[in-house]
Amino acid sequence: MTAHDSTAQDKELGRALRQWRDRTTPAAVGLSVSGQRRATGLRREELALLAGLSVDYITRLEQGRSTSPSAQVLGALARALRLSGTERDYLFRLAAQVPPDSGRINAHLTPGVQRILDRLDDTPVAVFDAAWTLLACNDLWTALLGDQSGRRGRARNVPWRYFTGGIGRVVHTAEESARFEAEMVADLRLVAAQFPRDDELRQLIDDLIGVSPPIRRTVAERVGRGAYRRPEGDRPP
């Protein structure tokens, strides 16, 4: 790709983001509106809030002045803008990124799942990806377990926070902790077999193994460093 082609693609990415932002109303993403607005769509600061990005970064993306957004950033934008699977894939291609496929964990929150989350406003609900990374939650879940909006990356991953001593509101007995650890590690083992091409998952497991000797023994026994293929006879449900 030439420099001219790259610049043109950056501008096309910016145009697509502006179009998707303009069509997404605050009400559709659960934001309250006060006073008059010149446009029915999201403001840049509202999209930045929903995606966990800075307003300046959103501006630079839309103006074609910021290149090569990461897959994590693209996923956050797709969720914030309620993109369909086809639109999400198009967003990734505009950013010269390979769309998520069956060999990698899909962290895309589909509009259908988001609508279900919006409707379940009388019970605490959260949505996680296959590696137990928080994607979205409702207000009651936030009230019960704390505000997660300021957390990024690993700070939103349940196994990472638990095994590295992250502070939370849930208190376990010794027996409950042992059972929870076994279940989390078993989940990681299964997910690693299901998504063998997911580099972020592989790095998460390797880092968990290296966190501390007790955790290393637990994870190594059940997952195994580098053992990302499903053992013979082991089938996910």
C-alpha positions in Angstrom: 0.0 0.0 0.0 1.4 3.4 -1.0 1.4 6.5 1.2 -1.4 7.9 -0.9 -3.5 4.8 -0.5 -2.9 4.8 3.3 -4.0 8.4 3.6 -7.1 7.7 1.6 -8.0 4.7 3.8 -7.5 6.8 6.9 -9.9 9.4 5.6 -12.4 6.7 4.7 -12.1 5.3 8.2 -12.8 8.8 9.6 -15.9 9.2 7.3 -17.3 5.8 8.4 -16.9 6.7 12.1 -18.6 10.0 11.7 -21.5 8.4 9.8 -21.9 5.7 12.5 -21.7 8.3 15.2 -24.3 10.6 13.5 -26.8 7.8 13.2 -26.4 6.6 16.9 -28.7 8.5 19.2 -27.9 9.0 22.9 -31.1 7.2 23.9 -30.0 4.1 21.9 -26.9 3.7 24.0 -28.5 4.6 27.3 -27.4 8.2 27.6 -29.7 10.9 29.0 -30.1 14.1 27.0 -30.7 17.6 28.4 -31.2 20.8 26.5 -31.3 21.3 22.7 -28.8 19.5 20.4 -27.9 20.5 16.9 -27.6 16.9 15.9 -29.5 13.7 16.8 -26.4 11.6 16.9 -23.6 11.1 19.5 -21.2 13.9 20.2 -17.5 13.1 20.1 -17.2 13.3 23.9 -20.1 10.9 24.3 -18.5 8.4 22.0 -15.2 8.8 23.8 -16.9 8.1 27.1 -18.7 5.0 25.8 -15.5 3.6 24.2 -13.1 4.5 27.0 -11.0 6.7 24.7 -10.0 10.4 24.7 -12.0 13.0 22.8 -8.8 14.1 21.1 -8.2 10.6 19.9 -11.7 10.3 18.5 -11.2 13.7 16.7 -7.9 12.5 15.2 -9.4 9.3 14.0 -12.3 11.1 12.3 -10.0 13.6 10.7 -7.6 10.9 9.4 -4.8 12.2 11.5 -4.4 9.0 13.7 -3.3 5.8 11.9 -3.3 2.1 12.9 -5.8 1.9 15.8 -5.4 -1.3 17.7 -7.8 -4.2 17.6 -8.8 -3.4 21.2 -9.6 0.2 20.2 -11.6 -0.9 17.2 -13.5 -3.4 19.3 -14.4 -0.7 21.8 -15.6 1.6 19.0 -17.7 -1.2 17.5 -19.4 -1.9 20.8 -20.0 1.8 21.6 -21.5 2.4 18.1 -23.6 -0.7 18.2 -22.2 -2.0 14.9 -23.4 -5.2 13.4 -21.0 -8.0 12.7 -20.6 -7.0 9.1 -20.0 -3.3 10.0 -17.5 -4.3 12.6 -15.6 -6.4 10.1 -15.6 -3.4 7.7 -14.3 -1.1 10.5 -11.4 -3.5 11.0 -10.6 -3.6 7.3 -10.7 0.1 7.0 -8.1 0.2 9.8 -5.9 -2.4 8.0 -6.7 -4.9 10.7 -7.8 -8.5 10.3 -11.3 -9.0 11.6 -11.7 -11.4 14.5 -12.3 -14.9 13.3 -13.0 -18.3 14.8 -9.4 -18.8 16.0 -9.6 -15.7 18.2 -12.0 -14.6 21.0 -14.8 -12.5 19.7 -15.2 -9.5 22.0 -17.9 -7.8 19.9 -21.1 -7.0 21.7 -23.8 -7.4 19.1 -26.8 -5.0 19.0 -29.1 -8.0 20.0 -27.1 -8.7 23.2 -27.0 -5.0 23.9 -30.8 -4.7 23.6 -31.2 -7.6 26.1 -28.8 -5.9 28.5 -30.8 -2.6 28.2 -34.1 -4.4 28.9 -32.9 -6.2 32.0 -32.9 -3.1 34.2 -34.3 -4.8 37.3 -31.5 -7.3 37.9 -27.7 -7.0 38.0 -26.3 -8.2 34.6 -22.9 -8.1 33.0 -21.5 -9.5 29.7 -18.1 -11.1 29.5 -16.1 -12.5 26.6 -14.8 -16.1 26.6 -11.7 -15.2 28.7 -13.9 -13.5 31.4 -13.0 -9.9 30.3 -15.9 -7.6 31.1 -17.5 -6.1 28.0 -20.6 -4.3 29.4 -22.8 -4.2 32.5 -25.9 -2.4 33.6 -26.4 0.1 36.4 -27.5 -2.5 39.0 -24.4 -4.6 38.4 -22.3 -1.5 38.8 -24.1 -0.6 42.1 -23.5 -4.1 43.4 -19.9 -4.8 42.3 -18.5 -1.3 41.7 -17.9 1.0 38.8 -15.7 -0.7 36.1 -15.8 2.2 33.6 -12.3 3.4 34.5 -10.7 0.1 34.1 -8.9 -0.9 30.9 -7.3 -4.1 29.5 -6.3 -6.6 32.1 -8.0 -4.6 34.8 -11.3 -5.8 33.3 -10.4 -9.5 33.3 -11.7 -11.6 36.1 -8.9 -14.2 36.3 -6.2 -11.6 36.1 -7.7 -9.4 38.8 -8.4 -12.4 41.1 -5.0 -14.1 40.8 -3.0 -10.9 41.1 -4.9 -9.8 44.2 -7.2 -7.1 42.7 -9.5 -5.6 45.2 -13.1 -6.5 44.8 -16.4 -6.6 46.8 -16.9 -10.4 46.7 -15.6 -12.2 49.8 -14.8 -15.9 49.5 -14.3 -18.6 52.2 -11.2 -20.8 51.8 -13.3 -23.5 50.3 -15.1 -21.1 47.9 -11.7 -19.6 46.8 -10.3 -23.1 46.0 -13.4 -24.0 44.0 -13.4 -20.6 42.2 -9.7 -20.9 41.3 -10.3 -24.4 39.9 -13.2 -23.3 37.8 -11.4 -20.2 36.4 -8.3 -22.3 35.4 -10.5 -24.9 33.9 -12.3 -22.2 31.8 -8.9 -20.9 30.7 -7.8 -24.3 29.6 -11.0 -24.9 27.6 -10.9 -21.4 26.0 -7.2 -21.8 25.1 -8.2 -25.0 23.2 -11.1 -23.2 21.5 -9.1 -20.2 20.4 -5.6 -21.4 19.6 -4.8 -18.4 17.4 -5.6 -15.7 20.0 -2.3 -14.1 20.9 -3.8 -12.0 23.7 -5.2 -15.0 25.4 -1.9 -16.9 25.1 -0.1 -13.9 26.7 -2.7 -13.7 29.5 -2.2 -17.4 30.4 1.6 -17.1 30.2 1.5 -14.0 32.4 -0.8 -15.7 34.9 1.6 -18.7 35.1 4.4 -16.3 35.9 2.6 -14.2 38.5 3.6 -16.2 41.6 4.6 -19.8 42.6 1.2 -20.9 44.0 -0.6 -19.6 41.0 2.0 -21.0 38.7 1.5 -24.4 40.1 -2.3 -24.2 39.8 -2.4 -22.9 36.3 0.5 -25.1 35.1 -1.2 -28.2 36.4 -4.5 -27.5 34.6 -3.5 -25.4 31.6 0.2 -26.0 31.0 2.6 -23.5 29.6 2.3 -23.5 25.8 -0.3 -26.3 25.9 -2.9 -24.5 23.8 -4.3 -27.5 21.9 -7.3 -29.5 23.1 -6.1 -32.8 24.6 -7.4 -35.9 22.9 -10.8 -36.8 24.1 -11.4 -33.4 25.7 -14.4 -31.8 24.1 -16.1 -28.5 25.0 -19.8 -28.7 25.8 
